[in-house]
């Protein structure tokens, strides 16, 4: 009896996948909950090599908002990396930046979690001593270990130009929200992972289309991740984690997949990322994010959130 009921659930849920979605590794856990909030990763999900979102993506974002969902972005980028997406999509939700270390509402910080100053100083010392390129989100500034040419795509396409170099700043007198180490030298990755573990920092891997094949490691305060930031921002807006739809493609998206009621991996994501999601959409080049939003749009109740609460 129980087996038949489970098979029936899979058939009913599977009907939804005719719209272009495929089962992810956690498909059996998905119960197609209502969606009131949407958080989208940026690099590889909302934007790729181009600076502008595709027309299909913009139309899908506006459609889910017209239906009544709150649209937000969750990214490892600094606040300056949100502008074009918020402008084109008209998003009004709180955004999660610096891999969960900072939450913004209309560009203003409403929540932030800095790492211990001594840990930030240790990472800076290690990077400078080993010639590793890293970016530091310190207070409102974007600082770098050096200005090497290979890192330039991050400045123009993702973060904007550096405000200075980390060697010139006293980290003991500042708040460091995130450190991103670009492992242009592959041997740096295991060393950074070990250092992060020694210092008790949260370390998430990620990728960026402008740096194909480069292992990027994001270090934040203990317990701070995209998932933690997304959950905090949603709760602040009165939305439960079960009512969240999230879409992403990289290792730093797994934490938000773990908290959301509906987690969608992009088609170009690795097997590990697809295994952590409920559903898998098409790759970025086939407008996979737009496809997922349109396919799941009917999971969004056509109710103003306040009215829904009154009826509950």
Secondary structure, 3 states (H helix, E strand, C coil): CHHHHHHHHHHHHHHHHHHCCEECCCHHHCCCCCCCEEEECCECCCECCCCCCCHHHHHHHHHHHHHCCEEEEECCCCHHHHHHHHHHHCCCCCEEEHHHCEEEECCEEEEECCECHHHHHHHHHHHHHHCCEEEEEECCEEEECCCCHHHHHHHHHHHCCCCEEHHHCCHHHCCEEEEEEEECCCCHHHHHHHHHHHHCCEEEEECCHHHCCCEEEEEECCCCCHHHHHHHHHHHCCCCHHHEEEEECCHHHHHHHHHCCEEEECCCCCHHHHHCCCEECCCHHHCHHHHHHHHCHHHCCCCCHHHHHHHC
